[in-house]
Amino acid sequence: MTWAIWFKKSWEWCKINWKFILGISIPIIISILLRKGNAAKIYKKAAESRKEQLEALEKANSLEKEAKEKAQKEFLESVDDANKRHQKAVKEIDKQEKERMKEIDTADKATEAIKRKLEG
């Protein structure tokens, strides 16, 4: 069958069944047009949703960064405070040791101090 014969038979079938063709094509065209309108709305909603997700992610990242900075600052402050207390305690111990050394000025006092140390 040649192209011309096929086209002629198709045209004759369309002339006879034009109501059927029209009845099927109108709902198809309407659904395509309505779907395009909905697609635009769907794309718009998706874009808004993505924008909101990005904003939430940025906010979460900034909050995480702030929390880390705060934790680091508190850690450094506590370490500094512990170092200061340690240095103060070492100075106090040195001071007490020097005072005891001043008290032990004779051999008898030294022997007594050793005896107390071994007993206690």
VOSE-613192 format. One record per residue: residue in three letters; residue number from 1; x, y, z of N, C-alpha, C in turn. Coordinates in Angstrom, 3 decimals. Layout:
<marba resn="Ala" resi="NUM" n_px="X" n_py="Y" n_pz="Z" ca_px="X" ca_py="Y" ca_pz="Z" c_px="X" c_py="Y" c_pz="Z"/>
...
This chain:
<marba resn="Met" resi="1" n_px="0.852" n_py="-1.170" n_pz="0.000" ca_px="0.000" ca_py="0.000" ca_pz="0.000" c_px="0.895" c_py="1.229" c_pz="0.000"/>
<marba resn="Thr" resi="2" n_px="0.614" n_py="2.134" n_pz="-0.872" ca_px="1.446" ca_py="3.323" ca_pz="-0.995" c_px="0.957" c_py="4.396" c_pz="-0.037"/>
<marba resn="Trp" resi="3" n_px="1.793" n_py="5.371" n_pz="0.075" ca_px="1.512" ca_py="6.490" ca_pz="0.970" c_px="0.231" c_py="7.203" c_pz="0.567"/>
<marba resn="Ala" resi="4" n_px="0.002" n_py="7.450" n_pz="-0.650" ca_px="-1.177" ca_py="8.169" ca_pz="-1.148" c_px="-2.457" c_py="7.398" c_pz="-0.845"/>
<marba resn="Ile" resi="5" n_px="-2.447" n_py="6.103" n_pz="-1.017" ca_px="-3.655" ca_py="5.305" ca_pz="-0.757" c_px="-3.957" c_py="5.306" c_pz="0.739"/>
<marba resn="Trp" resi="6" n_px="-2.909" n_py="5.146" n_pz="1.558" ca_px="-3.113" ca_py="5.153" ca_pz="3.017" c_px="-3.684" c_py="6.496" c_pz="3.469"/>
<marba resn="Phe" resi="7" n_px="-3.148" n_py="7.592" n_pz="2.961" ca_px="-3.630" ca_py="8.922" ca_pz="3.324" c_px="-5.081" c_py="9.104" c_pz="2.893"/>
<marba resn="Lys" resi="8" n_px="-5.462" n_py="8.638" n_pz="1.700" ca_px="-6.828" ca_py="8.780" ca_pz="1.171" c_px="-7.802" c_py="8.000" c_pz="2.049"/>
<marba resn="Lys" resi="9" n_px="-7.455" n_py="6.763" n_pz="2.442" ca_px="-8.346" ca_py="5.960" ca_pz="3.280" c_px="-8.468" c_py="6.581" c_pz="4.672"/>
<marba resn="Ser" resi="10" n_px="-7.385" n_py="7.142" n_pz="5.193" ca_px="-7.431" ca_py="7.789" ca_pz="6.502" c_px="-8.328" c_py="9.019" c_pz="6.453"/>
<marba resn="Trp" resi="11" n_px="-8.230" n_py="9.791" n_pz="5.380" ca_px="-9.065" ca_py="10.982" ca_pz="5.228" c_px="-10.536" c_py="10.607" c_pz="5.141"/>
<marba resn="Glu" resi="12" n_px="-10.866" n_py="9.568" n_pz="4.426" ca_px="-12.252" ca_py="9.119" ca_pz="4.320" c_px="-12.767" c_py="8.666" c_pz="5.682"/>
<marba resn="Trp" resi="13" n_px="-11.942" n_py="7.926" n_pz="6.436" ca_px="-12.368" ca_py="7.471" ca_pz="7.759" c_px="-12.609" c_py="8.668" c_pz="8.677"/>
<marba resn="Cys" resi="14" n_px="-11.754" n_py="9.701" n_pz="8.595" ca_px="-11.908" ca_py="10.902" ca_pz="9.419" c_px="-13.179" c_py="11.656" c_pz="9.053"/>
<marba resn="Lys" resi="15" n_px="-13.518" n_py="11.730" n_pz="7.763" ca_px="-14.742" ca_py="12.426" ca_pz="7.341" c_px="-15.965" c_py="11.716" c_pz="7.898"/>
<marba resn="Ile" resi="16" n_px="-15.952" n_py="10.402" n_pz="7.940" ca_px="-17.100" ca_py="9.649" ca_pz="8.435" c_px="-17.163" c_py="9.726" c_pz="9.960"/>
<marba resn="Asn" resi="17" n_px="-16.046" n_py="9.634" n_pz="10.661" ca_px="-16.009" ca_py="9.556" ca_pz="12.129" c_px="-15.542" c_py="10.856" c_pz="12.776"/>
<marba resn="Trp" resi="18" n_px="-15.849" n_py="11.990" n_pz="12.201" ca_px="-15.366" ca_py="13.253" ca_pz="12.738" c_px="-15.908" c_py="13.533" c_pz="14.133"/>
<marba resn="Lys" resi="19" n_px="-17.150" n_py="13.063" n_pz="14.432" ca_px="-17.717" ca_py="13.288" ca_pz="15.775" c_px="-16.906" c_py="12.519" c_pz="16.826"/>
<marba resn="Phe" resi="20" n_px="-16.524" n_py="11.305" n_pz="16.478" ca_px="-15.709" ca_py="10.492" ca_pz="17.396" c_px="-14.356" c_py="11.163" c_pz="17.652"/>
<marba resn="Ile" resi="21" n_px="-13.730" n_py="11.638" n_pz="16.588" ca_px="-12.422" ca_py="12.298" ca_pz="16.703" c_px="-12.544" c_py="13.565" c_pz="17.548"/>
<marba resn="Leu" resi="22" n_px="-13.598" n_py="14.342" n_pz="17.278" ca_px="-13.828" ca_py="15.574" ca_pz="18.029" c_px="-14.120" c_py="15.256" c_pz="19.496"/>
<marba resn="Gly" resi="23" n_px="-14.915" n_py="14.219" n_pz="19.743" ca_px="-15.261" ca_py="13.836" ca_pz="21.120" c_px="-14.051" c_py="13.392" c_pz="21.928"/>
<marba resn="Ile" resi="24" n_px="-13.083" n_py="12.783" n_pz="21.298" ca_px="-11.874" ca_py="12.348" ca_pz="22.014" c_px="-10.862" c_py="13.481" c_pz="22.121"/>
<marba resn="Ser" resi="25" n_px="-10.723" n_py="14.275" n_pz="21.076" ca_px="-9.678" ca_py="15.297" ca_pz="21.069" c_px="-9.985" c_py="16.464" c_pz="21.999"/>
<marba resn="Ile" resi="26" n_px="-11.247" n_py="16.844" n_pz="22.180" ca_px="-11.572" ca_py="17.978" ca_pz="23.074" c_px="-11.148" c_py="17.682" c_pz="24.511"/>
<marba resn="Pro" resi="27" n_px="-11.534" n_py="16.549" n_pz="25.110" ca_px="-11.070" ca_py="16.298" ca_pz="26.486" c_px="-9.552" c_py="16.190" c_pz="26.602"/>
<marba resn="Ile" resi="28" n_px="-8.918" n_py="15.625" n_pz="25.573" ca_px="-7.460" ca_py="15.517" ca_pz="25.610" c_px="-6.828" c_py="16.904" c_pz="25.601"/>
<marba resn="Ile" resi="29" n_px="-7.308" n_py="17.775" n_pz="24.730" ca_px="-6.761" ca_py="19.134" ca_pz="24.647" c_px="-7.021" c_py="19.897" c_pz="25.943"/>
<marba resn="Ile" resi="30" n_px="-8.225" n_py="19.768" n_pz="26.472" ca_px="-8.553" ca_py="20.471" ca_pz="27.722" c_px="-7.668" c_py="19.963" c_pz="28.864"/>
<marba resn="Ser" resi="31" n_px="-7.486" n_py="18.655" n_pz="28.949" ca_px="-6.645" ca_py="18.121" ca_pz="30.032" c_px="-5.199" c_py="18.578" c_pz="29.886"/>
<marba resn="Ile" resi="32" n_px="-4.712" n_py="18.666" n_pz="28.644" ca_px="-3.345" ca_py="19.155" ca_pz="28.426" c_px="-3.226" c_py="20.608" c_pz="28.865"/>
<marba resn="Leu" resi="33" n_px="-4.205" n_py="21.433" n_pz="28.514" ca_px="-4.168" ca_py="22.845" ca_pz="28.898" c_px="-4.258" c_py="23.016" c_pz="30.414"/>
<marba resn="Leu" resi="34" n_px="-5.146" n_py="22.248" n_pz="31.036" ca_px="-5.285" ca_py="22.354" ca_pz="32.486" c_px="-4.036" c_py="21.832" c_pz="33.201"/>
<marba resn="Arg" resi="35" n_px="-3.442" n_py="20.796" n_pz="32.661" ca_px="-2.243" ca_py="20.236" ca_pz="33.269" c_px="-1.092" c_py="21.234" c_pz="33.209"/>
<marba resn="Lys" resi="36" n_px="-1.004" n_py="21.978" n_pz="32.117" ca_px="0.057" ca_py="22.977" ca_pz="32.008" c_px="-0.109" c_py="24.048" c_pz="33.071"/>
<marba resn="Gly" resi="37" n_px="-1.346" n_py="24.461" n_pz="33.319" ca_px="-1.596" ca_py="25.459" ca_pz="34.368" c_px="-1.229" c_py="24.914" c_pz="35.735"/>
<marba resn="Asn" resi="38" n_px="-1.578" n_py="23.663" n_pz="35.982" ca_px="-1.233" ca_py="23.038" ca_pz="37.256" c_px="0.271" c_py="22.823" c_pz="37.370"/>
<marba resn="Ala" resi="39" n_px="0.890" n_py="22.512" n_pz="36.265" ca_px="2.336" ca_py="22.306" ca_pz="36.301" c_px="3.050" c_py="23.583" c_pz="36.729"/>
<marba resn="Ala" resi="40" n_px="2.565" n_py="24.713" n_pz="36.236" ca_px="3.179" ca_py="25.978" ca_pz="36.634" c_px="3.009" c_py="26.199" c_pz="38.134"/>
<marba resn="Lys" resi="41" n_px="1.833" n_py="25.876" n_pz="38.642" ca_px="1.593" ca_py="26.030" ca_pz="40.082" c_px="2.473" c_py="25.063" c_pz="40.869"/>
<marba resn="Ile" resi="42" n_px="2.588" n_py="23.856" n_pz="40.371" ca_px="3.411" ca_py="22.848" ca_pz="41.049" c_px="4.872" c_py="23.283" c_pz="41.053"/>
<marba resn="Tyr" resi="43" n_px="5.364" n_py="23.775" n_pz="39.919" ca_px="6.753" ca_py="24.247" ca_pz="39.855" c_px="6.975" c_py="25.420" c_pz="40.809"/>
<marba resn="Lys" resi="44" n_px="5.977" n_py="26.299" n_pz="40.874" ca_px="6.094" ca_py="27.449" ca_pz="41.766" c_px="6.143" c_py="26.986" c_pz="43.228"/>
<marba resn="Lys" resi="45" n_px="5.261" n_py="26.049" n_pz="43.584" ca_px="5.253" ca_py="25.517" ca_pz="44.947" c_px="6.577" c_py="24.820" c_pz="45.266"/>
<marba resn="Ala" resi="46" n_px="7.082" n_py="24.056" n_pz="44.301" ca_px="8.348" ca_py="23.356" ca_pz="44.504" c_px="9.486" c_py="24.358" c_pz="44.715"/>
<marba resn="Ala" resi="47" n_px="9.481" n_py="25.435" n_pz="43.948" ca_px="10.522" ca_py="26.457" ca_pz="44.096" c_px="10.427" c_py="27.124" c_pz="45.469"/>
<marba resn="Glu" resi="48" n_px="9.200" n_py="27.412" n_pz="45.913" ca_px="9.013" ca_py="28.022" ca_pz="47.231" c_px="9.459" c_py="27.058" c_pz="48.335"/>
<marba resn="Ser" resi="49" n_px="9.100" n_py="25.808" n_pz="48.170" ca_px="9.486" ca_py="24.803" ca_pz="49.163" c_px="11.003" c_py="24.671" c_pz="49.229"/>
<marba resn="Arg" resi="50" n_px="11.640" n_py="24.662" n_pz="48.087" ca_px="13.111" ca_py="24.559" ca_pz="48.052" c_px="13.741" c_py="25.781" c_pz="48.705"/>
<marba resn="Lys" resi="51" n_px="13.169" n_py="26.944" n_pz="48.435" ca_px="13.692" ca_py="28.166" ca_pz="49.045" c_px="13.556" c_py="28.102" c_pz="50.570"/>
<marba resn="Glu" resi="52" n_px="12.404" n_py="27.635" n_pz="51.057" ca_px="12.195" ca_py="27.510" ca_pz="52.496" c_px="13.170" c_py="26.498" c_pz="53.105"/>
<marba resn="Gln" resi="53" n_px="13.418" n_py="25.402" n_pz="52.403" ca_px="14.357" ca_py="24.404" ca_pz="52.897" c_px="15.767" c_py="24.982" c_pz="52.977"/>
<marba resn="Leu" resi="54" n_px="16.148" n_py="25.748" n_pz="51.973" ca_px="17.484" ca_py="26.370" ca_pz="51.991" c_px="17.608" c_py="27.360" c_pz="53.145"/>
<marba resn="Glu" resi="55" n_px="16.556" n_py="28.151" n_pz="53.367" ca_px="16.576" ca_py="29.106" ca_pz="54.469" c_px="16.688" c_py="28.379" c_pz="55.808"/>
<marba resn="Ala" resi="56" n_px="15.925" n_py="27.287" n_pz="55.957" ca_px="15.986" ca_py="26.513" ca_pz="57.199" c_px="17.376" c_py="25.907" c_pz="57.385"/>
<marba resn="Leu" resi="57" n_px="17.961" n_py="25.430" n_pz="56.309" ca_px="19.304" ca_py="24.855" ca_pz="56.382" c_px="20.338" c_py="25.912" c_pz="56.757"/>
<marba resn="Glu" resi="58" n_px="20.222" n_py="27.096" n_pz="56.171" ca_px="21.143" ca_py="28.178" ca_pz="56.505" c_px="21.002" c_py="28.576" c_pz="57.966"/>
<marba resn="Lys" resi="59" n_px="19.751" n_py="28.636" n_pz="58.441" ca_px="19.508" ca_py="28.998" ca_pz="59.833" c_px="20.090" c_py="27.938" c_pz="60.763"/>
<marba resn="Ala" resi="60" n_px="19.884" n_py="26.673" n_pz="60.421" ca_px="20.437" ca_py="25.591" ca_pz="61.238" c_px="21.958" c_py="25.649" c_pz="61.262"/>
<marba resn="Asn" resi="61" n_px="22.567" n_py="25.936" n_pz="60.118" ca_px="24.028" ca_py="26.038" ca_pz="60.055" c_px="24.544" c_py="27.192" c_pz="60.903"/>
<marba resn="Ser" resi="62" n_px="23.842" n_py="28.324" n_pz="60.848" ca_px="24.287" ca_py="29.474" ca_pz="61.641" c_px="24.118" c_py="29.198" c_pz="63.135"/>
<marba resn="Leu" resi="63" n_px="23.008" n_py="28.528" n_pz="63.514" ca_px="22.812" ca_py="28.189" ca_pz="64.921" c_px="23.883" c_py="27.202" c_pz="65.398"/>
<marba resn="Glu" resi="64" n_px="24.216" n_py="26.246" n_pz="64.546" ca_px="25.256" ca_py="25.277" ca_pz="64.896" c_px="26.601" c_py="25.983" c_pz="65.069"/>
<marba resn="Lys" resi="65" n_px="26.893" n_py="26.910" n_pz="64.173" ca_px="28.152" ca_py="27.654" ca_pz="64.242" c_px="28.208" c_py="28.471" c_pz="65.533"/>
<marba resn="Glu" resi="66" n_px="27.101" n_py="29.148" n_pz="65.856" ca_px="27.058" ca_py="29.946" ca_pz="67.082" c_px="27.229" c_py="29.062" c_pz="68.313"/>
<marba resn="Ala" resi="67" n_px="26.581" n_py="27.893" n_pz="68.313" ca_px="26.690" ca_py="26.982" ca_pz="69.456" c_px="28.121" c_py="26.483" c_pz="69.620"/>
<marba resn="Lys" resi="68" n_px="28.783" n_py="26.169" n_pz="68.504" ca_px="30.173" ca_py="25.719" ca_pz="68.577" c_px="31.070" c_py="26.830" c_pz="69.113"/>
<marba resn="Glu" resi="69" n_px="30.866" n_py="28.047" n_pz="68.620" ca_px="31.681" ca_py="29.174" ca_pz="69.083" c_px="31.477" c_py="29.405" c_pz="70.573"/>
<marba resn="Lys" resi="70" n_px="30.219" n_py="29.310" n_pz="71.023" ca_px="29.920" ca_py="29.505" ca_pz="72.441" c_px="30.583" c_py="28.412" c_pz="73.278"/>
<marba resn="Ala" resi="71" n_px="30.499" n_py="27.165" n_pz="72.805" ca_px="31.114" ca_py="26.052" ca_pz="73.533" c_px="32.630" c_py="26.221" c_pz="73.602"/>
<marba resn="Gln" resi="72" n_px="33.244" n_py="26.647" n_pz="72.504" ca_px="34.693" ca_py="26.863" ca_pz="72.498" c_px="35.082" c_py="27.979" c_pz="73.472"/>
<marba resn="Lys" resi="73" n_px="34.286" n_py="29.044" n_pz="73.473" ca_px="34.567" ca_py="30.169" ca_pz="74.361" c_px="34.459" c_py="29.727" c_pz="75.827"/>
<marba resn="Glu" resi="74" n_px="33.393" n_py="28.972" n_pz="76.148" ca_px="33.217" ca_py="28.491" ca_pz="77.519" c_px="34.348" c_py="27.538" c_pz="77.909"/>
<marba resn="Phe" resi="75" n_px="34.764" n_py="26.699" n_pz="76.976" ca_px="35.860" ca_py="25.771" ca_pz="77.253" c_px="37.144" c_py="26.530" c_pz="77.554"/>
<marba resn="Leu" resi="76" n_px="37.455" n_py="27.517" n_pz="76.716" ca_px="38.681" ca_py="28.291" ca_pz="76.931" c_px="38.632" c_py="29.045" c_pz="78.250"/>
<marba resn="Glu" resi="77" n_px="37.463" n_py="29.586" n_pz="78.588" ca_px="37.324" ca_py="30.301" ca_pz="79.859" c_px="37.506" c_py="29.353" c_pz="81.038"/>
<marba resn="Ser" resi="78" n_px="36.929" n_py="28.156" n_pz="80.955" ca_px="37.062" ca_py="27.206" ca_pz="82.064" c_px="38.509" c_py="26.706" c_pz="82.196"/>
<marba resn="Val" resi="79" n_px="39.183" n_py="26.488" n_pz="81.065" ca_px="40.588" ca_py="26.073" ca_pz="81.118" c_px="41.433" c_py="27.186" c_pz="81.721"/>
<marba resn="Asp" resi="80" n_px="41.172" n_py="28.421" n_pz="81.323" ca_px="41.914" ca_py="29.563" ca_pz="81.861" c_px="41.668" c_py="29.695" c_pz="83.361"/>
<marba resn="Asp" resi="81" n_px="40.419" n_py="29.522" n_pz="83.779" ca_px="40.077" ca_py="29.602" ca_pz="85.199" c_px="40.775" c_py="28.487" c_pz="85.979"/>
<marba resn="Ala" resi="82" n_px="40.775" n_py="27.274" n_pz="85.427" ca_px="41.446" ca_py="26.154" ca_pz="86.098" c_px="42.946" c_py="26.407" c_pz="86.208"/>
<marba resn="Asn" resi="83" n_px="43.554" n_py="26.945" n_pz="85.164" ca_px="44.989" ca_py="27.268" ca_pz="85.207" c_px="45.288" c_py="28.318" c_pz="86.272"/>
<marba resn="Lys" resi="84" n_px="44.428" n_py="29.325" n_pz="86.368" ca_px="44.635" ca_py="30.372" ca_pz="87.378" c_px="44.520" c_py="29.800" c_pz="88.787"/>
<marba resn="Arg" resi="85" n_px="43.493" n_py="28.934" n_pz="89.007" ca_px="43.340" ca_py="28.321" ca_pz="90.327" c_px="44.536" c_py="27.418" c_pz="90.653"/>
<marba resn="His" resi="86" n_px="45.021" n_py="26.721" n_pz="89.645" ca_px="46.182" ca_py="25.848" ca_pz="89.839" c_px="47.420" c_py="26.667" c_pz="90.218"/>
<marba resn="Gln" resi="87" n_px="47.659" n_py="27.741" n_pz="89.499" ca_px="48.817" ca_py="28.591" ca_pz="89.793" c_px="48.705" c_py="29.183" c_pz="91.194"/>
<marba resn="Lys" resi="88" n_px="47.491" n_py="29.570" n_pz="91.574" ca_px="47.278" ca_py="30.130" ca_pz="92.906" c_px="47.552" c_py="29.066" c_pz="93.972"/>
<marba resn="Ala" resi="89" n_px="47.089" n_py="27.832" n_pz="93.719" ca_px="47.320" ca_py="26.750" ca_pz="94.674" c_px="48.803" c_py="26.421" c_pz="94.774"/>
<marba resn="Val" resi="90" n_px="49.514" n_py="26.411" n_pz="93.661" ca_px="50.959" ca_py="26.139" ca_pz="93.675" c_px="51.688" c_py="27.225" c_pz="94.455"/>
<marba resn="Lys" resi="91" n_px="51.299" n_py="28.466" n_pz="94.263" ca_px="51.934" ca_py="29.565" ca_pz="95.013" c_px="51.676" c_py="29.418" c_pz="96.500"/>
<marba resn="Glu" resi="92" n_px="50.451" n_py="29.022" n_pz="96.849" ca_px="50.103" ca_py="28.839" ca_pz="98.259" c_px="50.914" c_py="27.692" c_pz="98.868"/>
<marba resn="Ile" resi="93" n_px="51.056" n_py="26.603" n_pz="98.106" ca_px="51.854" ca_py="25.472" ca_pz="98.588" c_px="53.321" c_py="25.885" c_pz="98.762"/>
<marba resn="Asp" resi="94" n_px="53.844" n_py="26.626" n_pz="97.809" ca_px="55.229" ca_py="27.108" ca_pz="97.928" c_px="55.392" c_py="28.009" c_pz="99.149"/>
<marba resn="Lys" resi="95" n_px="54.405" n_py="28.840" n_pz="99.367" ca_px="54.443" ca_py="29.751" ca_pz="100.510" c_px="54.447" c_py="28.955" c_pz="101.814"/>
<marba resn="Gln" resi="96" n_px="53.563" n_py="27.960" n_pz="101.905" ca_px="53.490" ca_py="27.136" ca_pz="103.119" c_px="54.795" c_py="26.352" c_pz="103.316"/>
<marba resn="Glu" resi="97" n_px="55.354" n_py="25.859" n_pz="102.234" ca_px="56.606" ca_py="25.105" ca_pz="102.324" c_px="57.740" c_py="26.003" c_pz="102.823"/>
<marba resn="Lys" resi="98" n_px="57.787" n_py="27.218" n_pz="102.329" ca_px="58.835" ca_py="28.155" ca_pz="102.781" c_px="58.657" c_py="28.487" c_pz="104.251"/>
<marba resn="Glu" resi="99" n_px="57.400" n_py="28.644" n_pz="104.703" ca_px="57.150" ca_py="28.939" ca_pz="106.106" c_px="57.604" c_py="27.774" c_pz="106.989"/>
<marba resn="Arg" resi="100" n_px="57.315" n_py="26.540" n_pz="106.551" ca_px="57.750" ca_py="25.372" ca_pz="107.316" c_px="59.274" c_py="25.277" c_pz="107.334"/>
<marba resn="Met" resi="101" n_px="59.896" n_py="25.600" n_pz="106.211" ca_px="61.361" ca_py="25.562" ca_pz="106.146" c_px="61.970" c_py="26.587" c_pz="107.110"/>
<marba resn="Lys" resi="102" n_px="61.290" n_py="27.732" n_pz="107.255" ca_px="61.797" ca_py="28.746" ca_pz="108.193" c_px="61.649" c_py="28.248" c_pz="109.637"/>
<marba resn="Glu" resi="103" n_px="60.572" n_py="27.495" n_pz="109.894" ca_px="60.356" ca_py="26.984" ca_pz="111.244" c_px="61.401" c_py="25.919" c_pz="111.607"/>
<marba resn="Ile" resi="104" n_px="61.848" n_py="25.158" n_pz="110.600" ca_px="62.819" ca_py="24.094" ca_pz="110.861" c_px="64.226" c_py="24.684" c_pz="110.691"/>
<marba resn="Asp" resi="105" n_px="64.744" n_py="25.228" n_pz="111.809" ca_px="66.058" ca_py="25.851" ca_pz="111.724" c_px="67.124" c_py="25.093" c_pz="112.517"/>
<marba resn="Thr" resi="106" n_px="66.692" n_py="24.085" n_pz="113.251" ca_px="67.671" ca_py="23.284" ca_pz="113.999" c_px="67.500" c_py="21.807" c_pz="113.636"/>
<marba resn="Ala" resi="107" n_px="68.494" n_py="21.010" n_pz="114.040" ca_px="68.458" ca_py="19.582" ca_pz="113.746" c_px="67.337" c_py="18.891" c_pz="114.510"/>
<marba resn="Asp" resi="108" n_px="67.080" n_py="19.325" n_pz="115.743" ca_px="66.001" ca_py="18.730" ca_pz="116.541" c_px="64.647" c_py="18.975" c_pz="115.893"/>
<marba resn="Lys" resi="109" n_px="64.427" n_py="20.178" n_pz="115.411" ca_px="63.155" ca_py="20.500" ca_pz="114.749" c_px="63.009" c_py="19.701" c_pz="113.444"/>
<marba resn="Ala" resi="110" n_px="64.107" n_py="19.501" n_pz="112.735" ca_px="64.082" ca_py="18.726" ca_pz="111.491" c_px="63.730" c_py="17.283" c_pz="111.788"/>
<marba resn="Thr" resi="111" n_px="64.330" n_py="16.724" n_pz="112.848" ca_px="64.040" ca_py="15.349" ca_pz="113.230" c_px="62.578" c_py="15.211" c_pz="113.632"/>
<marba resn="Glu" resi="112" n_px="62.084" n_py="16.174" n_pz="114.390" ca_px="60.673" ca_py="16.164" ca_pz="114.819" c_px="59.743" c_py="16.255" c_pz="113.608"/>
<marba resn="Ala" resi="113" n_px="60.063" n_py="17.065" n_pz="112.626" ca_px="59.237" ca_py="17.221" ca_pz="111.418" c_px="59.221" c_py="15.922" c_pz="110.606"/>
<marba resn="Ile" resi="114" n_px="60.344" n_py="15.259" n_pz="110.511" ca_px="60.428" ca_py="13.977" ca_pz="109.775" c_px="59.586" c_py="12.935" c_pz="110.515"/>
<marba resn="Lys" resi="115" n_px="59.692" n_py="12.926" n_pz="111.854" ca_px="58.934" ca_py="11.969" ca_pz="112.665" c_px="57.425" c_py="12.191" c_pz="112.459"/>
<marba resn="Arg" resi="116" n_px="56.960" n_py="13.425" n_pz="112.466" ca_px="55.535" ca_py="13.732" ca_pz="112.244" c_px="55.099" c_py="13.322" c_pz="110.846"/>
<marba resn="Lys" resi="117" n_px="55.930" n_py="13.528" n_pz="109.890" ca_px="55.629" ca_py="13.184" ca_pz="108.494" c_px="55.460" c_py="11.675" c_pz="108.344"/>
<marba resn="Leu" resi="118" n_px="56.339" n_py="10.911" n_pz="108.988" ca_px="56.278" ca_py="9.452" ca_pz="108.893" c_px="55.092" c_py="8.870" c_pz="109.660"/>
<marba resn="Glu" resi="119" n_px="54.687" n_py="9.507" n_pz="110.732" ca_px="53.556" ca_py="9.037" ca_pz="111.525" c_px="52.225" c_py="9.388" c_pz="110.864"/>
<marba resn="Gly" resi="120" n_px="52.137" n_py="10.516" n_pz="110.282" ca_px="50.868" ca_py="11.050" ca_pz="109.806" c_px="50.478" c_py="10.653" c_pz="108.484"/>
